[in-house]
Amino acid sequence: MSISKSAYSVAGKSGKIEKHTIVVWVDNEAGVLARVVGLFSGRGYNIDSLVVAEVDKKNNLSRITIVTSGTPRVIEQIKLQLKKLIPVHKVADFPKDKTLFRELALLKVVSSEQKRKKAIKICKKYNSLILDKTNKSFVVEVTALRKEIDKLINFLQPLGLASISRTGVVAMSKGSDVFGENK
Amino acid sequence: MTGAAIVFKTLEEQGVDTIFGYPGGAVLPIYDELKNHKKIKHFLVRHEQGAGHAAEGYARSSGKPGIVLVTSGPGATNVVTALTDAYMDSIPIICITGQVPTHLIGTDAFQECDTTGITRPCTKHNWLIKDVKDLSKIMHKAFEVATSGRPGPVLVDIPKDIQFSKTKYISYKNKKQLSIKKNSLFTQKDIETTVEYFRKSSKPVIYSGGGVVNSGPEASKLLRDLVRITGFPITSTLQGLGCYPGEDNYFIGMLGMHGTFEANNAMHDCDLLINIGARFDDRITGKIDEFSPKSKKIHIDVDPSSINKIVKVDLPIVGDVTNVLKSFIRTLKKKYPNFEKSNKEKISKWWRQIDVWRDKRSLNFINSTKIIKPQHAVKRLYELTKQEDVLITTEVGQHQMWVAQYYKFNKPNQLMTSGGLGTMGYGLPAAVGVQVANPGKLVIDIAGEASVLMTMQEMSTAVQHKLPIKIFILNNEYLGMVRQWQELLHEKNYSESHTQALPDFVKLAEAYGCVGIRAKTPDELDQKIKEMIKVDRPVIFDCVVDKEENCFPMILSGKPHNQMLLGKQNEEEILDEGKTLV
């Protein structure tokens, strides 16, 4: 048996890593994002993506959508620790099969006319919209799942893709059920 | 009313009569207002960390929240250690910090720091006041957050211009019930399931913790009732000591890294583990995979995030300990009126096993007639003070564990110690706060010479405010626990753990204007301790002890509870096993 020289116990077995989408309703006040993000960094949790915006002006509520990964125990802790934050109203874990996920990307292509034509043709296969066009470039908006946007980016890369701006995941539950009443 | 006046108005409405603090530029308007509030007494410390620990000692020994008032910048950063300490040990603290005027925030002004940013991870919540109209509401909210659920520290950062500006005071008249009541999420079914677990178990053990203290004095009474009714053995964490009488036969000692042989073996072999207000800290559990492998586990905690954080439990009960224990006892009495009798027989075999472990006498040590053994010093201190109304604080290290092992606590709120954060320098300022909350009682900080030097300046506070605290230093010239680990695990390479120059503590006491006493031999120890108790002034007691004594028993890293390393007096029995452990 190996002898540890630490004053701490050795790590035990850890569980399987799972990906979860956690939605948090918070008071839209100064420092609230720092509290949420600080909780993740301070306790060593992962953030794969994060989206935040005000969703209810009257009640001053923002909705934060966080994609995170961890063992089941860590995911459980993330939810419980988030609930302890004072400005947090509600925490929901959106199950994959009952949730709609979308990301948005703005892509700028600068290239020859021939390449741009080819690029626009590919873009049309996706849920996209040309927002800006010049005789050297165009900007396209695309709304899709993460991996589809990844695919589109791969296609556009040799066709003069010059700049990428994209959001994290936003999520909405399927069906008539509504999360988000106060806790 | 000015912002400064509103601060005091809220404090008065919340029943505060004591503040620990230190003035400075950004908090002067609040200090100026102090003269108008005769009911509130301010205790001037010598360092803001001292104010924080004093507030902790005050809170822990009185059950009321502790109040800290300090200035911006260094005032705020100095208090961070104490806030973190209070956060780890669930102590309610309201810390009010001054801040540079609003228009200077973010400009790197003199004595500016991002106080709310720095203290965000070490408080339950904090606020930067941007509008004086929010001040009274936020001050009251701060009290609610600090004292409800699992208690903890909060911080309110008030820019200097807000302290001057005027608005109406909003009273806290519609006092809502604190959410500590709302955190009872358990059902009667949970209680009934628990009672069935009780009935079926033949090897139960109760493991109680600081949550029992935090729940209030009634929780300790109920805990004693529960033990009497069930006849179950009970062990306790460091923070829970005193909730159950230390000398009672049902009490099998503290558990964990330096716990007793019987407590740790009982934890390992039990078939039912009842965690009451403890949090499966790593000093308790050791190696998680081998922690209490055969037991069903019940976990009572007011904080839902404590459940399943470290150890997966079979039955979580989220609620305040007092409420939960009341329900247990009521249901138990109703369903099984004869539980006491019928159960005694059922678990008698288990008790016989515990007695076998007890016979190991894991707290025995080889005493000396020439030199004071630190364990002996703590034992004598206990014997000579147990008749008094005594409150104990400690620093952190070997002496802290010897206190936990040899000083028998009989009441909750009797031991104040830094358990979670392990803050050397906690005990002396904490004793200041304890004495403030408990005038006339005997308050002793059982200290190590290294720890106590970290906050020694607070002796001056004790002298100024006529607080007759007793600093009982077990002086071995070493960072004892560091030295012990180096002896056992780093081939006796005592890297930087010996303090080659130390002050003469007797002369130091005199310099501070208090009394210095020194004991060098076992013969004179009792007499000197009696002398210390009699003095009605602050005392520094320099107890010169064996330099290389180790704290046993202990569980080494990565070992399960049933593989403890015992002291020299048990050496023959464990020689071979002991070798592999070290």
Boltz contact constraints between the chains, C-beta under 6 A:
constraints:
  - contact:
      token1: [A, 4]
      token2: [B, 557]
      max_distance: 6.0
  - contact:
      token1: [A, 4]
      token2: [B, 558]
      max_distance: 6.0
  - contact:
      token1: [A, 5]
      token2: [B, 489]
      max_distance: 6.0
  - contact:
      token1: [A, 6]
      token2: [B, 557]
      max_distance: 6.0
  - contact:
      token1: [A, 9]
      token2: [B, 282]
      max_distance: 6.0
  - contact:
      token1: [A, 9]
      token2: [B, 286]
      max_distance: 6.0
  - contact:
      token1: [A, 9]
      token2: [B, 287]
      max_distance: 6.0
  - contact:
      token1: [A, 9]
      token2: [B, 557]
      max_distance: 6.0
  - contact:
      token1: [A, 9]
      token2: [B, 558]
      max_distance: 6.0
  - contact:
      token1: [A, 10]
      token2: [B, 558]
      max_distance: 6.0
  - contact:
      token1: [A, 12]
      token2: [B, 288]
      max_distance: 6.0
  - contact:
      token1: [A, 12]
      token2: [B, 289]
      max_distance: 6.0
  - contact:
      token1: [A, 38]
      token2: [B, 120]
      max_distance: 6.0
  - contact:
      token1: [A, 38]
      token2: [B, 121]
      max_distance: 6.0
  - contact:
      token1: [A, 42]
      token2: [B, 121]
      max_distance: 6.0
  - contact:
      token1: [A, 77]
      token2: [B, 309]
      max_distance: 6.0
  - contact:
      token1: [A, 80]
      token2: [B, 304]
      max_distance: 6.0
  - contact:
      token1: [A, 80]
      token2: [B, 305]
      max_distance: 6.0
  - contact:
      token1: [A, 81]
      token2: [B, 305]
      max_distance: 6.0
  - contact:
      token1: [A, 84]
      token2: [B, 305]
      max_distance: 6.0
  - contact:
      token1: [A, 86]
      token2: [B, 125]
      max_distance: 6.0
